[in-house]
Structure formats: structure tokens, C-alpha cells
Amino acid sequence: MKNNLLFGSLILAILTTGWAMLYWNAPFQSVSLVICAVSTIIMVIIHERFVFLYAVTASLLFGGFLTVYAFTRQQNSDVQLLYMYEHLLLTGFLLLYWILMNSVKKVSYENSELKQQVQLLQKYNGTTKLLTQREFFDQAQWLMNSSARNQEEVWFVEILLLDRNKRLKLNMQETFEKLALQTIRQKFDLITSNSGTIHLLLKNTEAAGVQKVLERFSERVRAELNLVELPYTIRKERVVDEDHLVSLSGKN
């Protein structure tokens, strides 16, 4: 609400200033309008740290031009007063436009930060409620430490989808994610997904136990999709430590 009022006020003030410059018959009206039009483009293109410097420089140069012109032509006080009003309008337009740009960028930065914070706090994503990548690795650290203390084996499983049709692959991945989530032990194992892959981290199990999990998963896939050949490959390996897990998952 506060930002809406601020943006509305700034836009109204800019329009009012532009209207005054357009309809007020000033001596250098066309020059002022050209400077404003060009400045709105330049102030968007240049780096934000130079926007205010540009606005001040353009205002000072135009003011200097009017001052020199008035003295060389020996204009009377009434004409000089018109020059002052014209200079104030142009300066006001540039500064108001700079404030508007600065406010918009500030809100944009705040929204980006909020999105990053939401992603950090978010534990699950998608309709299948799998762990996010960050949450998966955060919980994996605890799981690896716990397993090391108890001398338990931890296995990493990667399910890689093979279908080349992107749309079909996406729909199939959602189905596979649900089936994989139903296959693992909810309170012990971890699961996450990325584009075309599903990652499992199976705690306190052995090679035979991992194979049973994969067989149950394959049975669920065949029952759900009625497929003869399974459209995915599986890679499994016992995890030694956290660095080993990072290398297996391909996380940078």
C-alpha cells in the first residue's frame, strides 16, 4: 500500500512536470523536452550508480547554458525569470524520474531477497512434496553424521529418466516422484528431484536392501503405467562421506 502511494505520487508528479514543460511556452521549450526524452532512455541504460550523477550533470549543463545565453544576449529580468522556471522544471523532472527508478529498483531487490529467503525456508517443492535440493543436502549432513556414529551404511540412488519428449518426461517424472516417495521409508530415507532425475538417500541399509527398494519401485511403476520396458536407468552406490555424496549428485 505504501509503495503504491509512493509510485502513484511520483508518476503523477512526473506527468505534471512534463505537462507543464509541454504546454508552457518557454523560450527553450523544445530543448527541454528533447533533454527529458533522451534522459529517460539514458538513465535506464546506464549503470544505476551513475544515474543520479547524470541527472545532476544534465541539470547543471542546461542551467549553465541558460545563464551564459541570458548574459550574452543581455536578457531582461523577466526573461531570466522564465529561464529559471524552465530550469527548475527540467531539474524537477530529472530528479523525480531518478527517485522513481531508485524506488522501483529498491522494491525489485527486496522482492528478490524475499524470494531467496522463501527458497531457503522452503523444505518441500512441487505437488509431490519432495525435499528441495537445499533441504535434501541439509538433512543429508545430519543423516551422514548419525550413520557414521552408529556405523550404518548409507546408499545413494539416482533414477535418470530417458524419455526425450520434454512434456511427457515432465509428466512421467511427477508420477515417478510420487511412486518413489511411496517406496522409501518416510522417517528414515531422503528424496529429492531435479530436471529428469530423482535422488534417494537410503539410511541404515545394505546392498540387498537397496535392491529390494528398487524392485518395489519398479513394480509400482509397471502397475501404474503398464510398461514393459522401464524408461529410466538407475545408478546406486554406497556413500562414504558428505563430499562423496556431493560428487555423486553432481552438486557444485
C-alpha positions as CSV (number, residue, x, y, z in Angstrom):
1,M,0.0,0.0,0.0
2,K,2.8,2.4,0.9
3,N,4.7,1.6,-2.3
4,N,1.6,2.0,-4.4
5,L,1.1,5.5,-2.9
6,L,4.7,6.4,-3.4
7,F,4.8,5.2,-7.1
8,G,1.5,6.9,-7.8
9,S,2.6,10.2,-6.4
10,L,5.9,10.1,-8.3
11,I,4.3,9.2,-11.6
12,L,1.7,12.0,-11.1
13,A,4.4,14.5,-10.2
14,I,6.5,13.5,-13.3
15,L,3.4,13.7,-15.6
16,T,2.5,17.1,-14.1
17,T,6.1,18.4,-14.6
18,G,6.1,17.1,-18.2
19,W,2.7,18.6,-18.9
20,A,3.9,22.0,-17.6
21,M,7.0,21.8,-19.8
22,L,4.9,20.8,-22.9
23,Y,2.2,23.4,-22.6
24,W,4.1,26.3,-21.1
25,N,5.5,28.5,-23.8
26,A,9.1,28.7,-22.5
27,P,12.0,30.2,-24.6
28,F,13.8,26.8,-24.9
29,Q,10.8,24.5,-24.7
30,S,11.9,22.2,-27.5
31,V,15.4,21.8,-26.0
32,S,14.0,21.0,-22.6
33,L,11.6,18.3,-24.0
34,V,14.4,16.7,-26.0
35,I,16.7,16.6,-23.0
36,C,14.0,15.0,-20.9
37,A,13.1,12.4,-23.6
38,V,16.7,11.5,-24.2
39,S,17.4,11.4,-20.5
40,T,14.6,8.9,-19.8
41,I,16.3,6.5,-22.1
42,I,19.9,7.2,-21.0
43,M,19.0,6.9,-17.3
44,V,17.6,3.4,-17.9
45,I,20.6,2.2,-19.9
46,I,23.5,3.4,-17.8
47,H,24.6,1.8,-14.5
48,E,22.5,2.7,-11.5
49,R,25.4,4.3,-9.7
50,F,25.7,6.9,-12.4
51,V,22.0,7.8,-12.8
52,F,22.0,10.5,-10.1
53,L,25.3,11.9,-11.4
54,Y,23.9,12.1,-14.9
55,A,20.7,13.8,-13.7
56,V,22.7,16.5,-11.8
57,T,25.1,16.9,-14.7
58,A,22.4,17.4,-17.2
59,S,20.6,19.9,-15.0
60,L,23.8,21.9,-14.3
61,L,24.8,21.9,-18.0
62,F,21.3,23.2,-19.0
63,G,21.4,25.8,-16.3
64,G,24.8,26.9,-17.3
65,F,23.7,27.2,-20.9
66,L,20.7,29.3,-19.9
67,T,22.9,31.5,-17.7
68,V,25.5,32.1,-20.4
69,Y,22.8,32.7,-23.0
70,A,21.0,35.3,-20.8
71,F,24.2,37.3,-20.1
72,T,25.5,37.2,-23.6
73,R,22.1,38.4,-25.0
74,Q,21.7,40.8,-22.1
75,Q,18.1,39.5,-21.4
76,N,16.0,41.5,-19.0
77,S,14.9,40.2,-15.6
78,D,11.6,38.9,-16.8
79,V,13.1,36.6,-19.4
80,Q,15.8,35.5,-17.0
81,L,13.0,34.5,-14.6
82,L,11.4,32.4,-17.3
83,Y,14.8,30.7,-17.8
84,M,14.9,29.9,-14.1
85,Y,11.4,28.4,-14.1
86,E,12.3,26.4,-17.2
87,H,15.5,25.1,-15.5
88,L,13.5,24.2,-12.3
89,L,11.0,22.2,-14.3
90,L,13.7,20.2,-16.1
91,T,15.6,19.6,-12.9
92,G,12.4,18.6,-11.1
93,F,11.6,16.1,-14.0
94,L,15.1,14.5,-13.9
95,L,15.2,14.2,-10.1
96,L,11.6,12.8,-9.9
97,Y,12.5,10.3,-12.6
98,W,15.6,9.3,-10.7
99,I,13.7,8.9,-7.5
100,L,11.1,6.7,-9.3
101,M,13.8,4.5,-10.8
102,N,15.6,4.2,-7.5
103,S,12.3,3.2,-5.7
104,V,11.4,0.6,-8.4
105,K,14.9,-1.0,-8.2
106,K,14.7,-1.0,-4.4
107,V,11.4,-2.8,-4.4
108,S,12.8,-5.2,-7.0
109,Y,15.8,-6.0,-4.8
110,E,13.5,-6.5,-1.8
111,N,11.4,-9.0,-3.8
112,S,14.5,-10.9,-4.9
113,E,15.7,-11.1,-1.4
114,L,12.3,-12.3,-0.2
115,K,12.2,-15.0,-2.9
116,Q,15.7,-16.2,-1.8
117,Q,14.6,-16.3,1.8
118,V,11.4,-18.2,0.9
119,Q,13.6,-20.7,-1.0
120,L,15.9,-21.1,2.0
121,L,12.9,-21.7,4.3
122,Q,11.0,-23.9,1.9
123,K,11.5,-27.6,2.7
124,Y,9.3,-29.2,0.0
125,N,8.5,-28.3,-3.6
126,G,6.1,-29.4,-6.2
127,T,2.8,-31.3,-5.8
128,T,4.7,-34.5,-4.8
129,K,6.2,-32.8,-1.6
130,L,9.7,-34.0,-2.3
131,L,12.5,-32.2,-0.4
132,T,14.1,-29.2,-2.1
133,Q,17.7,-29.6,-3.2
134,R,19.0,-27.4,-0.3
135,E,16.9,-29.2,2.3
136,F,17.9,-32.6,1.0
137,F,21.6,-31.8,1.5
138,D,21.0,-30.1,4.8
139,Q,19.3,-33.2,6.1
140,A,21.8,-35.4,4.4
141,Q,24.6,-33.9,6.6
142,W,22.7,-34.9,9.8
143,L,21.9,-38.3,8.3
144,M,25.6,-38.9,7.4
145,N,26.8,-37.9,10.8
146,S,24.2,-40.1,12.6
147,S,25.1,-43.1,10.4
148,A,28.8,-42.6,11.0
149,R,28.3,-42.7,14.7
150,N,26.1,-45.8,14.6
151,Q,28.3,-47.4,11.9
152,E,25.4,-47.7,9.5
153,E,25.6,-47.9,5.7
154,V,24.1,-45.1,3.6
155,W,23.3,-45.6,-0.1
156,F,22.8,-43.1,-2.8
157,V,20.4,-43.9,-5.7
158,E,19.9,-41.9,-8.8
159,I,16.9,-42.6,-11.1
160,L,17.5,-41.0,-14.5
161,L,14.6,-40.7,-16.9
162,L,15.3,-41.5,-20.6
163,D,12.3,-40.2,-22.5
164,R,13.3,-37.4,-24.9
165,N,9.8,-35.8,-25.1
166,K,10.1,-32.9,-22.6
167,R,6.4,-32.7,-21.8
168,L,5.9,-36.4,-21.5
169,K,9.1,-36.6,-19.4
170,L,7.8,-33.9,-17.0
171,N,4.5,-35.7,-16.5
172,M,6.3,-39.1,-16.1
173,Q,8.7,-37.6,-13.6
174,E,5.8,-36.4,-11.4
175,T,4.4,-39.9,-11.4
176,F,7.8,-41.4,-10.6
177,E,8.3,-39.0,-7.8
178,K,5.0,-40.0,-6.1
179,L,5.9,-43.7,-6.6
180,A,9.4,-43.3,-5.2
181,L,8.0,-41.3,-2.2
182,Q,5.7,-44.2,-1.5
183,T,8.5,-46.7,-1.8
184,I,11.0,-45.3,0.7
185,R,10.8,-45.1,4.5
186,Q,9.3,-41.7,5.2
187,K,11.0,-41.1,8.5
188,F,14.4,-42.5,7.6
189,D,15.2,-42.0,3.9
190,L,15.6,-38.8,1.9
191,I,14.3,-38.0,-1.5
192,T,14.7,-35.0,-3.9
193,S,14.4,-34.4,-7.6
194,N,15.9,-32.3,-10.3
195,S,15.3,-31.9,-14.0
196,G,15.0,-35.5,-15.3
197,T,16.4,-37.1,-12.2
198,I,15.3,-38.4,-8.8
199,H,17.8,-38.8,-5.9
200,L,17.3,-41.1,-3.0
201,L,19.4,-41.4,0.2
202,L,18.7,-44.7,2.0
203,K,19.8,-44.9,5.6
204,N,20.8,-48.0,7.6
205,T,20.6,-50.5,4.8
206,E,22.8,-52.8,2.7
207,A,23.1,-53.6,-1.0
208,A,20.4,-56.2,-0.7
209,G,18.1,-53.8,1.0
210,V,18.7,-51.2,-1.7
211,Q,17.9,-53.8,-4.4
212,K,14.6,-54.6,-2.7
213,V,13.6,-50.9,-2.6
214,L,14.4,-50.6,-6.4
215,E,12.4,-53.8,-7.1
216,R,9.4,-52.4,-5.2
217,F,9.7,-49.1,-7.1
218,S,9.9,-51.0,-10.5
219,E,6.8,-53.0,-9.6
220,R,4.9,-49.8,-8.7
221,V,5.9,-48.2,-12.0
222,R,4.8,-51.1,-14.1
223,A,1.5,-51.3,-12.2
224,E,0.9,-47.6,-12.6
225,L,2.0,-47.1,-16.2
226,N,1.6,-50.6,-17.6
227,L,5.0,-50.5,-19.1
228,V,7.1,-53.5,-20.3
229,E,10.4,-51.6,-20.6
230,L,11.1,-49.1,-17.9
231,P,12.1,-45.7,-19.3
232,Y,14.8,-44.9,-16.8
233,T,18.3,-46.0,-15.6
234,I,19.4,-46.5,-12.1
235,R,22.8,-45.7,-10.5
236,K,23.4,-46.8,-6.9
237,E,26.5,-46.5,-4.7
238,R,27.3,-46.6,-1.1
239,V,28.1,-43.2,0.3
240,V,31.4,-42.7,2.2
241,D,31.1,-39.1,3.4
242,E,29.5,-35.8,2.5
243,D,32.0,-34.9,-0.2
244,H,31.3,-38.3,-1.8
245,L,27.6,-37.5,-1.8
246,V,28.1,-34.1,-3.4
247,S,30.2,-35.7,-6.2
248,L,27.6,-38.4,-6.7
249,S,24.7,-36.0,-7.0
250,G,26.7,-33.6,-9.3
251,K,26.1,-30.7,-7.0
252,N,28.5,-27.8,-7.4
